[in-house]
Structures are given as C-alpha cells and as structure tokens.
Amino acid sequence: MGEMKKSQARGIWVEGERRIFVFREISRYGSKPWTIGAHFGPEIARGDVVRLLLSAAAGLGVLCVAILCAIWLARTTTRPVRRLADAAGQVREGHLDGLAPLQSTRLRELNEATTSFNSMVEGLRERDLIRGLFGTYVPEAVATAIVEEHGTLAPQSAHATVLFSDLAGFTTMSERLQPQEIVDVLNGYFSTVVEIIERHGGVITQFQGDAVLAIFNVPVADANHAENAVRAAIEIHRAIKGRAFAGQILSCRVGINTGDVVAGSVGAGGRLSYTVHGDAVNLAARLEQLNKEYGTGTLVSGATAERVSTIGLRRIGEVEIRGKTEKVSLFAVE
C-alpha cells in the first residue's frame, strides 16, 4: 500500500496576488503519485488575523480592568489596615488621649475590626478615668490593684514597715484659724508629705485629721522597706523645716515600726477603704507620741533599726510602751 505524505503549504503569487496553497502528495493510488490541494485568498487570512487581534484587544482590556480593580482593592484594604496598625501602636504605648476614632470602611471584616477597636479604646479610656478618679482618693498603687481585681482587694498579710506622722501643736493652731485656713494648711502639708512618701515606695493608707499613716512593702513589694521609710521621714523633716504652709510654720513627729500587718479593703456595703491593721501599726502610733517625751523628731523600733544599715541611729534603750507586755528597743534618727 502506498504512502500519504504530510501536508505542506506554500505561498504563491497569482496575477499579482499572494495566495496560500496547501497540498499533500498521495502515492497509494496508481503507479504515479497524486498531488491534491487547495488554495486560499488573502481575505481568509485577514479574517483570522482580525479575529485574533480583536480577541487580544478584548483580553488586554479585561487585564487592564482587572489591574485597576486590584489596585483599588489593595488601596481600599491597606489604608484601613495601616491606620488600624498605627492606632494599635499608639495604644500599646499608652497614647490614648489624642487617638481619634477610626473611620468605618466598606469591607465588612475590616469594618467589624475597626468597630471593635474603637470600642476597646473607649473601654481603656474609661478604665484610665476610673483609675484616675480612684487615685484622687486612694493611692495610685491601690487604685491600680482595685481595678485589676474588679473592685475588691483581698486581705494581704505581709511583713512591712509602718510610718505614722502627726503635726506638733496642730490642736492649738486649729483653735485660732478659720476652717478654710486649716484646710489650706493641711492640703499644702499633705501634698509635700505624700510626694515624698510615694517617691520612696510608700503608700498612704489614711489621713486622720493632721496625721498620716503610710505603709511600705504593701501592696507593692520593697526589699528595702524599712530603710526607705526612715529616709522618707528624714526628707519630710527637711522639706517642712522653716517653710510656711498657708502662712503657718509646721513641725511634725514620726514613728516608724516594722512588723506583721494585714492590708486590704475594710468597710460595709458599697463603702470600702484600703487600710492596714495589726500591732505593728499601733506601735508606730505609740512611737510617734513618744517623741514628745524624748524631744525627738523621729523614733524607730528595734525591729526597724536592725534593717537599717546606712542611716545614723541613736539608741535610746529599752522602754515600756502602753499596751505592750514587753519592753521595746527605741532608736532616734540622727
């Protein structure tokens, strides 16, 4: 049986016009090979080219539209994401005051994230406001702990140092001053005392008339609580010496003792206050009163003195304290 060769194509010119001739040679019929083929005019090729060009143009148009849509979608997505990331960075650094609410977006998922973020920021602002308001009436460390513990501080036992301070001659001074003048004197004095005590790691738990009760090592741990309490007392004396508060020259007495205390929220119903209890507190108050007898400014107990190594103390001796069965070692701060 004869063979049939592959088809071939040639371009030929016929009467000045180029035509395409497609042919194939067949040798299976007869003794001589046959050549069969067909020729096409240029209009056939032009039609295919035109259709190809139209298809390419349509594809290019679709590609351009897709690119534009991708750019728009990228900008629509990245801008709010970038704003969200920048705002989150400000929140992480604690910059809430100048943080404006994030604008809503057309993308549902991003819009939900933006709404949640704005709600979170508002909640953080309310938390800071509550903490700030607490800080006006209770120590900042206590206010922070109250917020973190959802409003209640469980009793906490600790070995701590108690500082009790009182103004000398305040009762006599109050008799000759008007109520507003007394308030002005106390506010100026307390502002000075509080700043010093807090700078040394102490926490004010009570203002009792002209007296100040402070605790060191509760609720914030402080390995050098005894020494810091004594340093605070020394600085308080230096700060008020010869200084007029609302026109009044003041002097104070300080008693310091170290021992076991219980600190926590005390009160009834919705009226609670943070304070400390224990014999160590009572002894600090007794030592403050003993300054009158010894003509001293600050007295510390032996329990405090044995924890203080870098401050000059003068030993007074073993003294009897009202309410104590055993004598107490007494030291004066030089």
C-alpha positions as CSV (number, residue, x, y, z in Angstrom):
1,M,0.0,0.0,0.0
2,G,1.2,3.5,-0.9
3,E,2.2,6.2,1.4
4,M,0.5,9.5,2.2
5,K,2.9,12.3,3.0
6,K,2.3,15.1,5.4
7,S,0.6,18.2,4.2
8,Q,2.6,21.2,3.0
9,A,1.9,24.9,2.5
10,R,3.3,27.3,0.1
11,G,2.8,30.9,-0.6
12,I,2.4,31.7,-4.3
13,W,1.7,34.7,-6.4
14,V,-1.1,34.5,-8.9
15,E,-1.8,37.5,-11.0
16,G,-0.1,39.9,-8.6
17,E,-2.0,38.5,-5.6
18,R,-0.4,36.3,-3.0
19,R,-2.3,33.1,-2.3
20,I,-1.8,30.2,0.0
21,F,-1.6,26.8,-1.5
22,V,-2.0,23.8,0.8
23,F,-1.3,20.4,-0.7
24,R,-0.4,16.8,0.0
25,E,1.1,14.0,-2.1
26,I,-0.6,10.6,-2.2
27,S,1.2,7.6,-3.7
28,R,-1.2,4.8,-2.8
29,Y,-3.4,5.1,-5.9
30,G,-1.8,4.1,-9.2
31,S,1.8,3.9,-10.3
32,K,2.4,7.6,-10.1
33,P,1.9,9.8,-7.0
34,W,-1.1,12.2,-6.9
35,T,-0.9,15.7,-5.6
36,I,-4.1,17.2,-4.2
37,G,-4.5,20.6,-2.6
38,A,-6.5,23.8,-2.2
39,H,-5.6,27.4,-2.4
40,F,-6.9,30.3,-0.3
41,G,-7.1,34.0,-0.9
42,P,-5.7,36.6,1.4
43,E,-9.2,37.6,2.7
44,I,-9.3,34.2,4.6
45,A,-6.0,35.0,6.5
46,R,-7.0,38.6,7.1
47,G,-10.3,37.5,8.7
48,D,-8.4,35.2,11.1
49,V,-5.9,37.9,11.9
50,V,-8.6,40.4,12.6
51,R,-10.4,37.9,14.9
52,L,-7.1,37.2,16.6
53,L,-6.4,40.9,17.1
54,L,-9.9,41.5,18.4
55,S,-9.6,38.7,20.9
56,A,-6.2,40.0,22.0
57,A,-7.6,43.5,22.4
58,A,-10.5,42.2,24.4
59,G,-8.2,40.2,26.6
60,L,-5.9,43.2,27.1
61,G,-8.9,45.3,28.1
62,V,-10.1,42.7,30.7
63,L,-6.5,42.6,32.0
64,C,-6.4,46.4,32.4
65,V,-9.7,46.4,34.2
66,A,-8.5,43.6,36.5
67,I,-5.3,45.5,37.3
68,L,-7.3,48.7,38.1
69,C,-9.6,46.7,40.3
70,A,-6.7,45.1,42.1
71,I,-5.1,48.5,42.7
72,W,-8.3,49.9,44.1
73,L,-8.9,46.9,46.2
74,A,-5.4,47.0,47.6
75,R,-5.7,50.6,48.5
76,T,-9.1,50.1,50.0
77,T,-7.7,47.3,52.1
78,T,-4.3,48.5,53.0
79,R,-5.2,52.0,54.1
80,P,-7.6,51.0,56.9
81,V,-5.3,48.2,57.9
82,R,-2.4,50.6,58.1
83,R,-4.5,53.0,60.2
84,L,-5.5,50.2,62.4
85,A,-1.9,49.1,62.9
86,D,-0.8,52.7,63.6
87,A,-3.6,53.1,66.2
88,A,-2.7,49.8,67.8
89,G,0.9,51.0,68.2
90,Q,-0.3,54.2,69.9
91,V,-2.5,52.1,72.3
92,R,0.5,49.9,73.0
93,E,2.5,52.9,74.0
94,G,-0.4,54.3,76.2
95,H,-1.2,57.3,74.0
96,L,-5.0,57.2,74.3
97,D,-5.8,60.9,74.8
98,G,-5.0,62.1,71.2
99,L,-6.2,59.0,69.5
100,A,-9.2,59.7,67.1
101,P,-11.8,57.1,66.4
102,L,-11.0,55.0,63.3
103,Q,-13.3,55.6,60.3
104,S,-15.6,52.9,59.1
105,T,-14.8,51.0,55.8
106,R,-16.9,49.3,53.2
107,L,-15.1,46.0,53.8
108,R,-17.3,44.1,56.3
109,E,-14.5,42.3,58.1
110,L,-12.3,45.4,58.4
111,N,-15.3,47.4,59.5
112,E,-16.1,44.9,62.3
113,A,-12.4,45.0,63.4
114,T,-12.5,48.9,63.3
115,T,-15.7,49.0,65.4
116,S,-14.3,46.5,67.9
117,F,-11.0,48.5,68.1
118,N,-12.9,51.8,68.7
119,S,-14.9,50.1,71.5
120,M,-11.7,48.7,73.0
121,V,-10.1,52.2,73.1
122,E,-13.2,53.7,74.7
123,G,-13.1,51.0,77.3
124,L,-9.4,51.6,78.0
125,R,-10.2,55.4,78.4
126,E,-12.9,54.6,80.9
127,R,-10.6,52.3,82.8
128,D,-7.9,55.0,83.0
129,L,-10.6,57.5,84.0
130,I,-11.8,55.3,86.8
131,R,-8.2,54.6,87.9
132,G,-7.5,58.4,87.8
133,L,-10.6,59.1,90.0
134,F,-9.6,56.3,92.4
135,G,-6.1,57.8,92.5
136,T,-7.6,61.1,93.8
137,Y,-8.9,59.4,96.9
138,V,-6.7,56.3,97.3
139,P,-3.0,55.7,96.4
140,E,-2.3,55.0,92.8
141,A,-0.9,51.6,93.5
142,V,-4.0,50.7,95.4
143,A,-6.3,52.1,92.6
144,T,-4.5,50.0,90.0
145,A,-4.9,46.9,92.1
146,I,-8.6,47.6,92.7
147,V,-9.2,48.0,89.0
148,E,-7.3,44.8,88.3
149,E,-9.2,42.9,91.0
150,H,-12.5,44.2,89.8
151,G,-13.3,46.4,92.8
152,T,-12.1,44.4,95.8
153,L,-8.8,43.7,97.4
154,A,-8.5,40.5,99.4
155,P,-6.7,40.8,102.8
156,Q,-3.0,40.5,102.3
157,S,-0.6,39.5,105.2
158,A,2.9,40.9,104.9
159,H,6.0,41.9,106.9
160,A,6.0,45.6,106.4
161,T,7.2,48.9,107.8
162,V,4.6,51.4,109.1
163,L,5.2,55.2,109.2
164,F,2.9,57.3,111.4
165,S,3.3,61.1,111.2
166,D,1.5,63.8,113.2
167,L,1.8,67.6,113.3
168,A,3.1,69.1,116.5
169,G,0.8,71.7,118.1
170,F,-1.9,71.3,115.5
171,T,-4.8,71.3,118.0
172,T,-3.7,74.7,119.4
173,M,-3.2,76.1,115.9
174,S,-6.7,74.9,114.8
175,E,-8.2,77.0,117.6
176,R,-7.0,80.2,116.2
177,L,-7.5,79.5,112.4
178,Q,-10.6,79.6,110.3
179,P,-11.8,76.2,108.9
180,Q,-10.7,77.2,105.3
181,E,-7.3,78.2,106.6
182,I,-6.9,74.8,108.3
183,V,-7.8,73.1,105.1
184,D,-5.3,75.2,103.2
185,V,-2.6,74.4,105.7
186,L,-3.3,70.6,105.6
187,N,-3.5,70.4,101.9
188,G,-0.2,72.1,101.4
189,Y,1.4,69.9,104.1
190,F,-0.1,66.7,102.9
191,S,0.9,67.4,99.3
192,T,4.5,67.6,100.4
193,V,4.4,64.5,102.6
194,V,2.6,62.3,100.0
195,E,5.0,63.2,97.3
196,I,8.0,62.2,99.5
197,I,6.5,59.0,100.8
198,E,5.4,57.8,97.4
199,R,8.8,58.7,95.9
200,H,10.3,56.3,98.5
201,G,7.9,53.5,97.7
202,G,5.4,54.0,100.4
203,V,1.6,54.0,100.2
204,I,-0.6,56.4,102.1
205,T,-3.5,54.4,103.6
206,Q,-5.1,57.0,105.9
207,F,-5.3,60.7,106.7
208,Q,-6.5,61.0,110.2
209,G,-7.0,64.7,110.9
210,D,-3.4,66.0,110.7
211,A,-1.9,62.5,110.9
212,V,-0.6,60.4,108.1
213,L,-0.5,56.6,108.1
214,A,1.8,55.1,105.4
215,I,2.9,51.5,104.7
216,F,6.0,50.2,102.9
217,N,6.2,46.8,101.2
218,V,2.4,46.5,100.8
219,P,0.8,46.3,98.3
220,V,4.0,46.9,96.3
221,A,6.9,44.7,97.3
222,D,10.0,46.5,98.5
223,A,13.0,44.7,99.9
224,N,14.4,47.9,101.5
225,H,11.1,49.0,103.0
226,A,12.5,49.8,106.5
227,E,15.3,51.9,105.1
228,N,13.1,53.7,102.6
229,A,10.6,54.6,105.4
230,V,13.3,56.1,107.5
231,R,14.7,58.1,104.5
232,A,11.2,59.3,103.8
233,A,10.9,60.6,107.4
234,I,14.2,62.4,107.2
235,E,13.2,64.1,104.0
236,I,9.8,65.1,105.4
237,H,11.5,66.9,108.3
238,R,13.9,68.7,105.9
239,A,11.1,69.7,103.5
240,I,8.9,71.4,106.1
241,K,11.6,72.9,108.3
242,G,11.2,76.7,108.2
243,R,8.7,76.5,105.4
244,A,5.3,78.3,105.7
245,F,2.2,76.4,104.7
246,A,-0.6,78.9,104.1
247,G,1.3,81.2,106.4
248,Q,1.9,78.7,109.1
249,I,5.3,77.2,110.2
250,L,4.9,73.5,110.9
251,S,6.8,70.7,112.6
252,C,6.0,67.1,112.8
253,R,6.7,63.9,114.7
254,V,7.2,60.5,113.1
255,G,7.0,57.0,114.5
256,I,8.3,54.0,112.4
257,N,7.9,50.3,113.2
258,T,8.4,47.1,111.3
259,G,6.2,44.0,111.8
260,D,3.4,41.8,110.5
261,V,0.4,43.6,109.2
262,V,-2.8,42.7,107.3
263,A,-3.7,45.1,104.5
264,G,-7.0,45.1,102.5
265,S,-10.4,46.6,101.9
266,V,-12.4,47.3,105.0
267,G,-15.9,48.6,105.3
268,A,-19.5,47.7,104.8
269,G,-21.7,47.6,101.7
270,G,-20.5,49.9,99.0
271,R,-18.3,52.0,101.3
272,L,-14.8,50.4,101.5
273,S,-11.4,51.8,102.3
274,Y,-8.0,50.4,102.0
275,T,-6.1,50.3,105.2
276,V,-3.7,48.2,107.4
277,H,-4.2,46.6,110.7
278,G,-2.0,44.9,113.3
279,D,0.0,45.5,116.4
280,A,2.8,46.9,114.2
281,V,0.5,49.8,113.3
282,N,-0.4,50.5,116.9
283,L,3.2,50.6,117.9
284,A,4.2,53.0,115.2
285,A,1.5,55.4,116.5
286,R,2.8,55.0,120.1
287,L,6.4,55.8,118.9
288,E,5.1,59.0,117.3
289,Q,3.7,60.1,120.6
290,L,6.9,59.2,122.5
291,N,8.7,61.9,120.5
292,K,7.2,64.4,122.9
293,E,8.9,62.8,125.9
294,Y,12.3,62.5,124.2
295,G,12.3,65.7,122.3
296,T,13.0,63.9,119.1
297,G,11.6,64.2,115.6
298,T,11.6,60.5,114.5
299,L,11.6,57.4,116.6
300,V,12.0,53.9,115.2
301,S,11.6,50.5,116.9
302,G,14.4,47.9,117.2
303,A,12.7,45.8,114.5
304,T,13.1,48.7,112.1
305,A,16.6,49.6,113.3
306,E,18.0,46.2,112.6
307,R,17.0,46.5,109.0
308,V,18.7,49.9,108.6
309,S,22.4,49.9,108.0
310,T,23.2,53.1,106.1
311,I,21.4,55.7,108.3
312,G,22.7,57.0,111.6
313,L,20.5,56.0,114.5
314,R,21.0,56.8,118.2
315,R,19.9,54.1,120.7
316,I,17.7,55.3,123.5
317,G,17.2,52.0,125.2
318,E,14.5,49.6,126.2
319,V,11.3,51.4,127.1
320,E,7.9,50.4,128.3
321,I,5.1,51.1,125.8
322,R,1.5,51.3,126.9
323,G,-0.3,48.2,125.7
324,K,2.9,46.1,125.2
325,T,3.8,43.4,127.7
326,E,7.5,43.5,126.8
327,K,9.8,46.5,126.5
328,V,10.6,47.9,123.1
329,S,14.0,48.9,121.8
330,L,13.9,52.5,120.9
331,F,16.1,54.5,118.4
332,A,16.2,58.1,117.4
333,V,17.0,59.1,113.9
334,E,20.1,61.4,113.9
